[in-house]
Amino acid sequence: MKTCKDDTFVWPRDRMRVREVQAELRGKTLIIPLEKPPALVAGVDAAFLDDSIISVACLYRYPELTLVEEKYVVKKLRFPYIPGFLSFREGPAAIEAIEKLSIRPDCVIFDGQGIAHPKRIGVASYVGVLLDMPVVGCAKSRLVGEYKEPGKRRGSWSPLKFDGDTVGAVLRTRTNVKPLFISPGNRIDIRGSIEIILGCTVKYRLPEPIRRADALSKRLKKTMMEGA
């Protein structure tokens, strides 16, 4: 497979080519147990400003959850907003932000979907395949599938089913708080994804790495707007 920096393969602008790339990457997705416990976990989130995207990666030691570093990139958007193809809009900046980290994470948590996606390849899967690393999708809302409401206590979860397959978990990260929609992206399975998310969730509903990435992306956006 060509590298993630090969624009003709990874970042096509023709919609028919996009469908081909999406199908090829889906075929390379691996939903398997983690090879080893992670020591470094990164969270990735983004904010949008006019025709630009601000993508942030925050790296933490795991399971201590101590911040190691944070990096960001600002890029012009080259792909339009098309439901089902958001990976091509957000993916390039996300990959650059991760690659700017001085240490490669053992696992990445993405504010988005993994295989819980109409084509089974959300942005977490997309980034995970291109970087050949474990990535977990952690979304605040459901994109596809059916589920039963999980128990009210932290750690309770129920399977997220789509087209007859289990594509993720509806996970309660805080007692009596709305659940999150967790789906493996690449090189991790559902159970491993649940363990990582719970391990990164201490005080709040969202895992600390993506909570910090979200906050930083918003601060950067505010600063850019004030400086415009």
N, CA, C and O of each residue as an XYZ file, in Angstrom:
912
protein
N       0.844     -1.200      0.000
C       0.000      0.000      0.000
C       0.877      1.247      0.000
O       1.918      1.281      0.655
N       0.463      2.244     -0.717
C       1.238      3.481     -0.766
C       1.171      4.195      0.571
O       0.291      3.921      1.387
N       2.087      5.096      0.790
C       2.172      5.764      2.074
C       1.046      6.760      2.241
O       0.383      7.149      1.280
N       0.841      7.173      3.516
C      -0.246      8.100      3.802
C       0.022      9.491      3.251
O      -0.855     10.352      3.311
N       1.217      9.730      2.717
C       1.514     11.043      2.162
C       1.401     11.070      0.634
O       1.706     12.081      0.002
N       0.965      9.966      0.056
C       0.794      9.915     -1.395
C      -0.571     10.483     -1.752
O      -1.583      9.790     -1.654
N      -0.598     11.752     -2.169
C      -1.859     12.437     -2.413
C      -2.731     11.749     -3.463
O      -3.957     11.787     -3.359
N      -2.125     11.124     -4.465
C      -2.927     10.532     -5.532
C      -3.702      9.322     -5.044
O      -4.715      8.950     -5.636
N      -3.225      8.697     -3.953
C      -3.906      7.515     -3.441
C      -4.775      7.828     -2.234
O      -5.939      7.430     -2.183
N      -4.221      8.531     -1.273
C      -4.902      8.709     -0.008
C      -5.886      9.873     -0.004
O      -6.955      9.788      0.601
N      -5.531     10.939     -0.667
C      -6.380     12.130     -0.598
C      -6.994     12.466     -1.972
O      -6.842     13.593     -2.442
N      -7.666     11.535     -2.608
C      -8.249     11.823     -3.919
C      -9.364     12.856     -3.817
O     -10.042     12.955     -2.795
N      -9.542     13.614     -4.875
C     -10.593     14.632     -4.886
C     -11.785     14.203     -5.742
O     -12.875     14.762     -5.617
N     -11.582     13.231     -6.594
C     -12.660     12.705     -7.410
C     -13.518     11.763     -6.573
O     -12.985     10.877     -5.905
N     -14.844     11.940     -6.598
C     -15.713     11.179     -5.715
C     -15.705      9.687     -6.017
O     -15.804      8.876     -5.097
N     -15.592      9.312     -7.274
C     -15.546      7.895     -7.603
C     -14.259      7.273     -7.064
O     -14.274      6.146     -6.569
N     -13.169      7.989     -7.155
C     -11.902      7.489     -6.619
C     -11.986      7.371     -5.098
O     -11.409      6.456     -4.510
N     -12.704      8.296     -4.464
C     -12.881      8.254     -3.020
C     -13.549      6.947     -2.603
O     -13.140      6.322     -1.624
N     -14.563      6.540     -3.336
C     -15.250      5.281     -3.012
C     -14.311      4.088     -3.152
O     -14.375      3.154     -2.353
N     -13.450      4.109     -4.146
C     -12.491      3.027     -4.337
C     -11.495      2.971     -3.179
O     -11.197      1.899     -2.653
N     -10.992      4.127     -2.796
C     -10.034      4.188     -1.693
C     -10.692      3.713     -0.398
O     -10.103      2.949      0.366
N     -11.905      4.168     -0.166
C     -12.625      3.782      1.042
C     -12.791      2.264      1.117
O     -12.591      1.663      2.172
N     -13.157      1.651     -0.007
C     -13.336      0.199     -0.038
C     -12.010     -0.530      0.191
O     -11.969     -1.543      0.889
N     -10.925     -0.011     -0.398
C      -9.631     -0.658     -0.227
C      -9.152     -0.578      1.217
O      -8.634     -1.553      1.761
N      -9.325      0.576      1.827
C      -8.893      0.734      3.211
C      -9.739     -0.129      4.143
O      -9.227     -0.680      5.117
N     -11.020     -0.244      3.849
C     -11.868     -1.109      4.674
C     -11.333     -2.542      4.668
O     -11.343     -3.217      5.697
N     -10.873     -2.996      3.520
C     -10.348     -4.342      3.421
C      -9.062     -4.555      4.194
O      -8.674     -5.696      4.443
N      -8.394     -3.476      4.578
C      -7.141     -3.566      5.329
C      -7.340     -3.378      6.830
O      -6.382     -3.487      7.596
N      -8.570     -3.097      7.259
C      -8.846     -2.896      8.677
C      -8.711     -4.205      9.438
O      -9.242     -5.232      9.014
N      -8.007     -4.171     10.553
C      -7.818     -5.355     11.397
C      -8.482     -5.127     12.756
O      -8.080     -4.241     13.510
N      -9.491     -5.925     13.059
C     -10.127     -5.867     14.369
C      -9.618     -7.066     15.156
O     -10.161     -8.167     15.067
N      -8.570     -6.828     15.923
C      -7.858     -7.884     16.640
C      -7.494     -7.378     18.032
O      -7.459     -6.168     18.255
N      -7.219     -8.290     18.978
C      -6.797     -7.836     20.308
C      -5.483     -7.055     20.230
O      -4.655     -7.293     19.351
N      -5.311     -6.129     21.158
C      -4.047     -5.402     21.254
C      -2.895     -6.381     21.445
O      -3.019     -7.362     22.177
N      -1.786     -6.109     20.786
C      -0.630     -6.990     20.907
C       0.025     -6.889     22.274
O       0.578     -7.866     22.779
N      -0.038     -5.689     22.878
C       0.547     -5.487     24.198
C      -0.153     -4.311     24.874
O      -0.715     -3.461     24.184
N      -0.134     -4.241     26.201
C      -0.749     -3.111     26.899
C      -0.067     -1.807     26.487
O       1.161     -1.759     26.416
N      -0.822     -0.768     26.218
C      -0.215      0.499     25.797
C       0.461      1.228     26.955
O      -0.002      1.176     28.094
N       1.550      1.900     26.648
C       2.227      2.752     27.625
C       1.992      4.229     27.319
O       2.140      5.085     28.191
N       1.623      4.518     26.063
C       1.354      5.893     25.628
C       0.069      5.913     24.807
O      -0.075      5.167     23.839
N      -0.853      6.771     25.206
C      -2.134      6.899     24.515
C      -2.328      8.351     24.106
O      -2.119      9.258     24.912
N      -2.724      8.574     22.866
C      -2.978      9.934     22.379
C      -4.458     10.124     22.101
O      -5.161      9.177     21.747
N      -4.923     11.345     22.265
C      -6.281     11.714     21.897
C      -6.236     12.733     20.785
O      -5.397     13.634     20.797
N      -7.142     12.601     19.810
C      -7.170     13.510     18.661
C      -8.570     14.097     18.500
O      -9.570     13.379     18.538
N      -8.619     15.405     18.321
C      -9.886     16.091     18.045
C      -9.585     17.287     17.157
O      -8.425     17.647     16.957
N     -10.632     17.897     16.628
C     -10.433     18.994     15.671
C     -11.499     20.064     15.833
O     -12.584     19.820     16.359
N     -11.156     21.253     15.365
C     -12.096     22.361     15.275
C     -11.987     22.945     13.870
O     -10.949     22.829     13.220
N     -13.061     23.570     13.410
C     -13.092     24.113     12.062
C     -13.266     25.623     12.113
O     -14.030     26.154     12.920
N     -12.547     26.293     11.240
C     -12.622     27.746     11.157
C     -12.584     28.148      9.689
O     -11.556     28.012      9.025
N     -13.696     28.636      9.195
C     -13.821     29.005      7.784
C     -13.436     27.812      6.900
O     -14.096     26.774      6.942
N     -12.381     27.956      6.107
C     -11.985     26.865      5.206
C     -10.775     26.098      5.736
O     -10.046     25.469      4.969
N     -10.566     26.154      7.059
C      -9.414     25.478      7.667
C      -9.855     24.512      8.756
O     -10.955     24.623      9.297
N      -8.984     23.568      9.066
C      -9.197     22.635     10.159
C      -8.014     22.725     11.105
O      -6.863     22.781     10.673
N      -8.307     22.737     12.406
C      -7.285     22.731     13.445
C      -7.340     21.351     14.091
O      -8.314     21.025     14.770
N      -6.325     20.552     13.889
C      -6.302     19.195     14.447
C      -5.267     19.114     15.567
O      -4.131     19.561     15.410
N      -5.673     18.542     16.691
C      -4.839     18.502     17.891
C      -4.622     17.056     18.326
O      -5.553     16.251     18.313
N      -3.390     16.731     18.709
C      -3.056     15.425     19.285
C      -2.430     15.642     20.660
O      -1.436     16.357     20.785
N      -3.005     15.034     21.683
C      -2.488     15.137     23.046
C      -2.027     13.760     23.503
O      -2.799     12.802     23.478
N      -0.775     13.663     23.919
C      -0.160     12.385     24.278
C      -0.061     12.238     25.794
O       0.388     13.148     26.491
N      -0.490     11.070     26.297
C      -0.487     10.783     27.729
C       0.234      9.471     28.022
O       0.206      8.534     27.224
N       0.878      9.428     29.182
C       1.354      8.143     29.684
C       0.155      7.371     30.214
O      -0.752      7.939     30.822
N       0.170      6.060     29.971
C      -0.954      5.224     30.362
C      -0.433      4.035     31.159
O       0.553      3.419     30.756
N      -1.065      3.697     32.274
C      -2.359      4.165     32.756
C      -2.304      5.371     33.700
O      -3.331      5.752     34.262
N      -1.119      5.981     33.886
C      -1.014      7.087     34.834
C      -1.838      8.307     34.426
O      -2.287      9.080     35.273
N      -2.028      8.466     33.123
C      -2.718      9.630     32.557
C      -2.014     10.935     32.907
O      -2.642     11.907     33.328
N      -0.695     10.936     32.723
C       0.074     12.171     32.854
C       0.388     12.688     31.451
O       0.782     11.922     30.572
N       0.210     13.984     31.253
C       0.409     14.582     29.934
C       1.887     14.578     29.563
O       2.737     14.979     30.359
N       2.184     14.126     28.360
C       3.553     14.106     27.844
C       3.792     15.303     26.929
O       4.752     16.050     27.119
N       2.934     15.483     25.950
C       3.050     16.623     25.035
C       1.778     16.769     24.228
O       0.928     15.878     24.211
N       1.658     17.903     23.561
C       0.524     18.148     22.678
C       1.007     18.905     21.443
O       1.830     19.816     21.535
N       0.484     18.511     20.302
C       0.857     19.121     19.034
C      -0.411     19.428     18.237
O      -1.459     18.815     18.445
N      -0.290     20.392     17.319
C      -1.444     20.685     16.471
C      -0.980     21.120     15.095
O       0.167     21.526     14.906
N      -1.882     21.028     14.148
C      -1.647     21.528     12.795
C      -2.881     22.300     12.347
O      -4.001     22.020     12.775
N      -2.654     23.267     11.487
C      -3.746     24.014     10.858
C      -3.595     23.829      9.356
O      -2.551     24.145      8.785
N      -4.640     23.318      8.723
C      -4.570     23.035      7.289
C      -5.818     23.549      6.585
O      -6.910     23.583      7.153
N      -5.625     23.945      5.342
C      -6.764     24.286      4.506
C      -7.525     23.014      4.154
O      -6.921     21.994      3.822
N      -8.832     23.077      4.225
C      -9.655     21.927      3.861
C      -9.650     21.743      2.353
O      -9.851     22.699      1.604
N      -9.423     20.524      1.912
C      -9.365     20.239      0.478
C     -10.493     19.334      0.015
O     -10.597     19.012     -1.169
N     -11.337     18.927      0.957
C     -12.415     18.017      0.599
C     -13.718     18.570      1.163
O     -13.741     19.005      2.314
N     -14.793     18.567      0.399
C     -16.055     19.148      0.866
C     -16.719     18.298      1.942
O     -16.340     17.148      2.161
N     -17.704     18.873      2.605
C     -18.473     18.132      3.603
C     -19.449     17.212      2.882
O     -20.398     17.673      2.248
N     -19.210     15.909      2.983
C     -20.096     14.907      2.401
C     -20.332     13.839      3.462
O     -19.386     13.143      3.832
N     -21.560     13.680      3.967
C     -21.825     12.647      4.965
C     -21.336     11.275      4.485
O     -21.563     10.886      3.339
N     -20.665     10.558      5.378
C     -20.128      9.247      5.031
C     -18.694      9.289      4.553
O     -18.033      8.255      4.460
N     -18.201     10.508      4.244
C     -16.827     10.646      3.741
C     -16.032     11.669      4.554
O     -15.117     12.308      4.035
N     -16.387     11.818      5.826
C     -15.716     12.823      6.650
C     -14.246     12.480      6.884
O     -13.448     13.358      7.211
N     -13.887     11.209      6.719
C     -12.487     10.813      6.889
C     -11.578     11.569      5.941
O     -10.457     11.927      6.304
N     -12.051     11.815      4.729
C     -11.228     12.495      3.732
C     -11.129     13.994      4.025
O     -10.241     14.677      3.516
N     -12.037     14.487      4.837
C     -12.016     15.891      5.218
C     -11.126     16.113      6.443
O     -10.395     17.101      6.509
N     -11.188     15.202      7.405
C     -10.474     15.366      8.664
C      -9.164     14.580      8.742
O      -8.261     14.948      9.493
N      -9.062     13.502      7.970
C      -7.938     12.589      8.100
C      -6.558     13.179      7.878
O      -5.664     12.933      8.688
N      -6.340     13.953      6.806
C      -4.985     14.475      6.551
C      -4.411     15.266      7.720
O      -3.257     15.061      8.097
N      -5.206     16.171      8.298
C      -4.716     16.980      9.414
C      -4.498     16.127     10.652
O      -3.540     16.348     11.392
N      -5.375     15.154     10.889
C      -5.229     14.281     12.053
C      -3.920     13.508     11.982
O      -3.199     13.401     12.973
N      -3.621     12.974     10.813
C      -2.389     12.208     10.647
C      -1.166     13.106     10.859
O      -0.198     12.691     11.497
N      -1.203     14.314     10.337
C      -0.070     15.227     10.532
C       0.131     15.557     12.009
O       1.262     15.617     12.490
N      -0.982     15.772     12.730
C      -0.874     16.100     14.156
C      -0.257     14.934     14.927
O       0.594     15.143     15.792
N      -0.679     13.714     14.618
C      -0.115     12.535     15.294
C       1.362     12.386     14.960
O       2.175     12.079     15.832
N       1.703     12.605     13.698
C       3.097     12.428     13.284
C       4.013     13.523     13.821
O       5.233     13.361     13.804
N       3.453     14.632     14.297
C       4.272     15.687     14.902
C       4.693     15.334     16.331
O       5.635     15.924     16.862
N       4.004     14.380     16.955
C       4.385     13.967     18.302
C       5.794     13.393     18.274
O       6.155     12.684     17.334
N       6.590     13.691     19.289
C       7.981     13.239     19.305
C       8.087     11.744     19.598
O       9.089     11.110     19.267
N       7.038     11.181     20.226
C       6.998      9.744     20.519
C       5.745      9.164     19.891
O       4.663      9.734     20.025
N       5.877      8.049     19.215
C       4.725      7.416     18.583
C       3.820      6.784     19.643
O       4.300      6.004     20.465
N       2.536      7.101     19.642
C       1.621      6.488     20.617
C       1.467      4.988     20.372
O       1.661      4.501     19.258
N       1.119      4.273     21.430
C       0.790      2.857     21.301
C      -0.669      2.668     20.903
O      -1.055      1.628     20.368
N      -1.464      3.688     21.172
C      -2.882      3.654     20.826
C      -3.375      5.093     20.721
O      -2.903      5.972     21.441
N      -4.326      5.326     19.821
C      -4.911      6.654     19.640
C      -6.416      6.561     19.837
O      -7.068      5.644     19.338
N      -6.955      7.526     20.573
C      -8.410      7.651     20.718
C      -8.859      8.805     19.850
O      -8.344      9.918     19.961
N      -9.814      8.538     18.992
C     -10.279      9.547     18.053
C     -11.703      9.959     18.380
O     -12.555      9.111     18.644
N     -11.961     11.253     18.361
C     -13.325     11.737     18.536
C     -14.073     11.495     17.229
O     -14.174     12.383     16.382
N     -14.590     10.289     17.081
C     -15.268      9.906     15.841
C     -15.534      8.410     15.833
O     -15.428      7.742     16.861
N     -15.877      7.897     14.672
C     -16.261      6.500     14.554
C     -15.121      5.623     14.036
O     -14.264      6.067     13.271
N     -15.140      4.359     14.480
C     -14.272      3.343     13.907
C     -15.066      2.573     12.854
O     -15.420      3.128     11.814
N     -15.346      1.298     13.121
C     -16.114      0.497     12.158
C     -17.619      0.688     12.319
O     -18.389      0.117     11.547
N     -18.057      1.473     13.298
C     -19.482      1.787     13.440
C     -19.835      2.908     12.465
O     -20.107      4.043     12.856
N     -19.821      2.555     11.211
C     -19.918      3.518     10.100
C     -20.663      2.833      8.965
O     -20.550      1.616      8.818
N     -21.421      3.567      8.157
C     -22.183      2.928      7.074
C     -21.338      2.034      6.176
O     -21.816      1.005      5.700
N     -20.081      2.420      5.941
C     -19.178      1.623      5.105
C     -18.148      0.868      5.937
O     -17.200      0.306      5.388
N     -18.326      0.851      7.263
C     -17.437      0.148      8.204
C     -16.036      0.755      8.259
O     -15.090      0.083      8.669
N     -15.894      2.015      7.852
C     -14.581      2.656      7.955
C     -14.752      4.144      8.230
O     -14.722      4.976      7.323
N     -14.932      4.452      9.521
C     -14.987      5.838      9.944
C     -13.590      6.420     10.037
O     -12.608      5.772      9.674
N     -13.510      7.635     10.522
C     -12.219      8.327     10.525
C     -11.197      7.620     11.418
O     -10.003      7.654     11.120
N     -11.639      6.979     12.504
C     -10.691      6.258     13.368
C     -10.085      5.062     12.640
O      -8.898      4.776     12.794
N     -10.902      4.362     11.846
C     -10.380      3.245     11.054
C      -9.439      3.753      9.971
O      -8.373      3.183      9.735
N      -9.845      4.813      9.329
C      -9.070      5.399      8.239
C      -7.661      5.758      8.712
O      -6.667      5.371      8.096
N      -7.593      6.505      9.816
C      -6.292      6.916     10.355
C      -5.513      5.704     10.857
O      -4.302      5.618     10.657
N      -6.202      4.772     11.506
C      -5.530      3.591     12.026
C      -4.889      2.741     10.951
O      -3.776      2.245     11.126
N      -5.590      2.571      9.831
C      -5.039      1.772      8.732
C      -3.847      2.486      8.099
O      -2.814      1.867      7.843
N      -3.986      3.766      7.850
C      -2.908      4.492      7.187
C      -1.654      4.599      8.050
O      -0.543      4.619      7.522
N      -1.818      4.669      9.365
C      -0.661      4.736     10.257
C      -0.280      3.362     10.791
O       0.715      3.223     11.501
N      -1.068      2.349     10.452
C      -0.803      0.968     10.883
C      -0.623      0.903     12.394
O       0.402      0.438     12.891
N      -1.644      1.379     13.120
C      -1.557      1.409     14.577
C      -2.939      1.244     15.191
O      -3.942      1.444     14.506
N      -3.011      0.880     16.475
C      -4.305      0.756     17.145
C      -4.976      2.117     17.318
O      -4.370      3.061     17.826
N      -6.226      2.202     16.891
C      -7.006      3.425     17.037
C      -8.421      3.055     17.471
O      -9.014      2.111     16.950
N      -8.950      3.805     18.423
C     -10.304      3.596     18.931
C     -11.171      4.794     18.567
O     -10.757      5.941     18.735
N     -12.368      4.528     18.073
C     -13.336      5.584     17.835
C     -14.181      5.794     19.074
O     -14.715      4.838     19.636
N     -14.306      7.035     19.502
C     -15.080      7.370     20.702
C     -15.992      8.543     20.356
O     -15.543      9.688     20.301
N     -17.271      8.257     20.123
C     -18.206      9.278     19.659
C     -19.256      9.573     20.719
O     -19.617      8.708     21.518
N     -19.735     10.800     20.710
C     -20.758     11.200     21.680
C     -22.161     10.816     21.220
O     -23.099     10.817     22.017
N     -22.307     10.488     19.939
C     -23.622     10.116     19.418
C     -23.496      8.943     18.455
O     -22.414      8.663     17.940
N     -24.600      8.270     18.221
C     -24.618      7.104     17.339
C     -24.694      7.542     15.884
O     -25.414      8.481     15.544
N     -23.946      6.857     15.033
C     -24.035      7.083     13.592
C     -24.874      5.998     12.932
O     -25.743      6.296     12.112
N     -24.620      4.748     13.284
C     -25.378      3.620     12.744
C     -25.652      2.626     13.866
O     -25.059      2.705     14.942
N     -26.565      1.684     13.598
C     -26.757      0.559     14.486
C     -27.895      0.694     15.479
O     -28.486      1.759     15.653
N     -28.178     -0.437     16.128
C     -29.205     -0.521     17.152
C     -28.585     -1.053     18.433
O     -27.592     -1.780     18.394
N     -29.169     -0.694     19.565
C     -28.629     -1.135     20.847
C     -29.692     -1.046     21.926
O     -30.707     -0.367     21.768
N     -29.444     -1.735     23.011
C     -30.249     -1.610     24.212
C     -29.507     -0.713     25.194
O     -28.282     -0.773     25.301
N     -30.244      0.101     25.893
C     -29.618      1.022     26.838
C     -28.815      0.240     27.883
O     -29.350     -0.671     28.514
N     -27.534      0.587     28.071
C     -26.736     -0.123     29.084
C     -27.162      0.250     30.492
O     -27.935      1.187     30.693
N     -26.647     -0.498     31.471
C     -26.930     -0.187     32.868
C     -26.467      1.209     33.237
O     -25.699      1.832     32.503
N     -26.929      1.692     34.359
C     -26.671      3.079     34.762
C     -25.295      3.297     35.376
O     -24.829      4.433     35.461
N     -24.632      2.212     35.809
C     -23.358      2.371     36.503
C     -22.187      2.453     35.538
O     -22.230      1.890     34.444
N     -21.144      3.157     35.949
C     -19.913      3.259     35.154
C     -19.404      1.859     34.803
O     -19.362      0.972     35.656
N     -19.024      1.677     33.555
C     -18.514      0.394     33.095
C     -19.559     -0.486     32.445
O     -19.221     -1.457     31.769
N     -20.833     -0.155     32.644
C     -21.893     -0.926     31.984
C     -21.869     -0.642     30.486
O     -21.620      0.488     30.066
N     -22.126     -1.661     29.692
C     -22.144     -1.456     28.247
C     -23.058     -2.462     27.573
O     -23.373     -3.512     28.133
N     -23.472     -2.130     26.377
C     -24.287     -3.031     25.573
C     -23.752     -3.029     24.150
O     -23.171     -2.035     23.714
N     -23.939     -4.132     23.414
C     -23.417     -4.195     22.042
C     -24.145     -3.242     21.097
O     -25.356     -3.048     21.196
N     -23.383     -2.656     20.187
C     -23.943     -1.852     19.108
C     -23.977     -2.734     17.866
O     -22.929     -3.153     17.374
N     -25.175     -3.020     17.354
C     -25.351     -3.948     16.242
C     -25.687     -3.194     14.961
O     -26.460     -2.236     14.968
N     -25.091     -3.644     13.866
C     -25.362     -3.025     12.566
C     -25.287     -4.098     11.488
O     -24.267     -4.774     11.349
N     -26.349     -4.252     10.737
C     -26.411     -5.269      9.678
C     -26.036     -6.662     10.185
O     -25.359     -7.422      9.493
N     -26.475     -6.982     11.378
C     -26.253     -8.309     11.932
C     -24.926     -8.511     12.625
O     -24.681     -9.580     13.185
N     -24.061     -7.510     12.603
C     -22.749     -7.622     13.233
C     -22.635     -6.683     14.432
O     -23.296     -5.646     14.483
N     -21.803     -7.051     15.383
C     -21.494     -6.156     16.499
C     -20.333     -5.267     16.076
O     -19.222     -5.750     15.858
N     -20.592     -3.972     15.960
C     -19.583     -3.034     15.451
C     -19.034     -2.118     16.537
O     -18.164     -1.289     16.270
N     -19.533     -2.262     17.753
C     -19.049     -1.395     18.814
C     -19.776     -1.649     20.113
O     -20.468     -2.655     20.275
N     -19.608     -0.718     21.039
C     -20.218     -0.823     22.357
C     -20.784      0.532     22.762
O     -20.206      1.579     22.471
N     -21.920      0.488     23.434
C     -22.507      1.691     24.030
C     -22.103      1.653     25.500
O     -22.621      0.852     26.278
N     -21.177      2.524     25.867
C     -20.458      2.413     27.134
C     -20.777      3.562     28.087
O     -20.725      4.733     27.713
N     -21.106      3.200     29.319
C     -21.349      4.197     30.364
C     -20.012      4.487     31.056
O     -19.476      3.641     31.771
N     -19.493      5.675     30.835
C     -18.199      6.022     31.432
C     -18.337      6.726     32.774
O     -17.365      6.835     33.522
N     -19.534      7.201     33.082
C     -19.829      7.774     34.392
C     -21.221      7.308     34.804
O     -22.119      7.200     33.969
N     -21.392      7.038     36.075
C     -22.686      6.582     36.571
C     -23.754      7.648     36.350
O     -23.566      8.819     36.679
N     -24.883      7.212     35.781
C     -26.047      8.079     35.539
C     -25.759      9.226     34.567
O     -26.418     10.265     34.613
N     -24.777      9.032     33.693
C     -24.459     10.017     32.652
C     -24.621      9.342     31.297
O     -24.437      8.130     31.185
N     -24.961     10.109     30.273
C     -25.169      9.551     28.937
C     -23.967      8.713     28.496
O     -22.822      9.083     28.754
N     -24.228      7.592     27.833
C     -23.117      6.738     27.400
C     -22.400      7.295     26.179
O     -22.882      8.224     25.530
N     -21.244      6.717     25.875
C     -20.490      7.026     24.662
C     -20.593      5.842     23.704
O     -20.896      4.719     24.106
N     -20.333      6.121     22.430
C     -20.416      5.090     21.398
C     -18.996      4.743     20.958
O     -18.329      5.513     20.267
N     -18.565      3.574     21.375
C     -17.187      3.152     21.187
C     -17.116      2.123     20.066
O     -17.911      1.184     20.032
N     -16.173      2.294     19.153
C     -15.977      1.283     18.115
C     -14.496      1.181     17.768
O     -13.814      2.198     17.639
N     -13.995     -0.057     17.617
C     -12.590     -0.214     17.234
C     -12.348      0.352     15.843
O     -13.186      0.230     14.950
N     -11.184      0.974     15.679
C     -10.834      1.520     14.372
C      -9.907      0.598     13.612
O     -10.143      0.278     12.447
N      -8.846      0.173     14.284
C      -7.860     -0.717     13.663
C      -6.939     -1.273     14.745
O      -6.611     -0.583     15.711
N      -6.526     -2.527     14.572
C      -5.572     -3.205     15.451
C      -5.986     -3.207     16.918
O      -5.136     -3.166     17.807
N      -7.266     -3.253     17.164
C      -7.811     -3.389     18.512
C      -9.207     -3.965     18.354
O      -9.842     -3.787     17.314
N      -9.691     -4.660     19.387
C     -11.043     -5.199     19.311
C     -11.975     -4.417     20.232
O     -11.566     -3.444     20.865
N     -13.229     -4.853     20.300
C     -14.223     -4.114     21.087
C     -13.868     -4.132     22.563
O     -13.912     -3.091     23.219
N     -13.517     -5.294     23.098
C     -13.201     -5.376     24.521
C     -11.982     -4.517     24.862
O     -11.976     -3.823     25.879
N     -10.961     -4.562     24.022
C      -9.789     -3.729     24.256
C     -10.126     -2.249     24.185
O      -9.588     -1.447     24.948
N     -11.019     -1.887     23.268
C     -11.445     -0.491     23.138
C     -12.149     -0.024     24.405
O     -11.907      1.085     24.882
N     -13.011     -0.861     24.942
C     -13.717     -0.522     26.183
C     -12.717     -0.314     27.316
O     -12.834      0.650     28.073
N     -11.744     -1.199     27.439
C     -10.754     -1.091     28.512
C      -9.944      0.198     28.412
O      -9.688      0.858     29.419
N      -9.545      0.551     27.193
C      -8.766      1.782     27.011
C      -9.603      3.007     27.373
O      -9.116      3.909     28.056
N     -10.849      3.046     26.924
C     -11.700      4.206     27.201
C     -11.951      4.338     28.700
O     -11.852      5.437     29.246
N     -12.271      3.245     29.365
C     -12.493      3.318     30.809
C     -11.202      3.698     31.537
O     -11.240      4.432     32.525
N     -10.072      3.206     31.056
C      -8.801      3.539     31.682
C      -8.426      5.001     31.540
O      -7.664      5.532     32.348
N      -8.962      5.657     30.510
C      -8.654      7.074     30.259
C      -9.746      8.014     30.775
O      -9.642      9.230     30.621
N     -10.784      7.455     31.382
C     -11.897      8.266     31.867
C     -11.878      8.268     33.388
O     -12.127      7.244     34.023
N     -11.579      9.425     33.965
C     -11.426      9.513     35.410
C     -12.548     10.348     36.033
O     -13.353      9.830     36.807
N     -12.600     11.621     35.699
C     -13.566     12.525     36.330
C     -14.741     12.876     35.429
O     -15.815     13.231     35.913
N     -14.543     12.777     34.138
C     -15.534     13.300     33.207
C     -16.095     12.196     32.315
O     -15.630     11.057     32.341
N     -17.100     12.558     31.529
C     -17.697     11.595     30.602
C     -16.729     11.188     29.509
O     -16.671     10.018     29.130
N     -15.963     12.154     28.996
C     -15.040     11.895     27.896
C     -13.676     11.440     28.417
O     -13.246     11.876     29.484
N     -13.005     10.583     27.684
C     -11.626     10.211     28.043
C     -10.735     11.448     28.069
O     -10.878     12.340     27.233
N      -9.825     11.500     29.019
C      -8.998     12.693     29.203
C      -8.228     13.099     27.949
O      -8.169     14.294     27.660
N      -7.634     12.180     27.188
C      -6.868     12.622     26.007
C      -7.705     13.389     24.981
O      -7.244     14.400     24.450
N      -8.937     12.923     24.691
C      -9.717     13.675     23.702
C     -10.427     14.872     24.345
O     -10.757     15.835     23.652
N     -10.662     14.824     25.638
C     -11.229     15.994     26.314
C     -10.250     17.161     26.243
O     -10.645     18.301     25.998
N      -8.964     16.864     26.462
C      -7.955     17.922     26.387
C      -7.759     18.384     24.942
O      -7.603     19.578     24.686
N      -7.767     17.443     24.005
C      -7.611     17.812     22.594
C      -8.758     18.700     22.139
O      -8.547     19.652     21.388
N      -9.956     18.400     22.583
C     -11.125     19.219     22.244
C     -10.965     20.628     22.809
O     -11.200     21.613     22.108
N     -10.564     20.720     24.074
C     -10.413     22.028     24.706
C      -9.332     22.852     24.023
O      -9.510     24.053     23.819
N      -8.207     22.224     23.665
C      -7.125     22.947     23.020
C      -7.527     23.404     21.621
O      -7.206     24.524     21.226
N      -8.216     22.563     20.874
C      -8.634     22.957     19.527
C      -9.566     24.169     19.584
O      -9.501     25.049     18.727
N     -10.423     24.208     20.591
C     -11.340     25.348     20.738
C     -10.593     26.612     21.149
O     -10.918     27.705     20.684
N      -9.585     26.468     22.024
C      -8.787     27.639     22.412
C      -8.023     28.191     21.218
O      -7.954     29.405     21.025
N      -7.457     27.309     20.430
C      -6.724     27.749     19.244
C      -7.656     28.447     18.256
O      -7.295     29.463     17.660
N      -8.836     27.903     18.092
C      -9.810     28.526     17.193
C     -10.171     29.933     17.676
O     -10.237     30.872     16.884
N     -10.400     30.065     18.969
C     -10.740     31.389     19.540
C      -9.611     32.377     19.324
O      -9.841     33.528     18.953
N      -8.374     31.914     19.562
C      -7.227     32.797     19.370
C      -7.092     33.220     17.908
O      -6.785     34.378     17.626
N      -7.315     32.305     16.988
C      -7.228     32.622     15.565
C      -8.329     33.605     15.162
O      -8.089     34.502     14.353
N      -9.520     33.448     15.712
C     -10.618     34.350     15.387
C     -10.352     35.753     15.927
O     -10.663     36.746     15.270
N      -9.770     35.830     17.132
C      -9.474     37.137     17.721
C      -8.342     37.838     16.994
O      -8.274     39.067     16.970
N      -7.437     37.038     16.392
C      -6.302     37.623     15.688
C      -6.576     37.959     14.252
O      -5.748     38.577     13.582
N      -7.752     37.551     13.762
C      -8.084     37.774     12.347
C      -8.346     39.255     12.076
O      -8.640     39.632     10.942
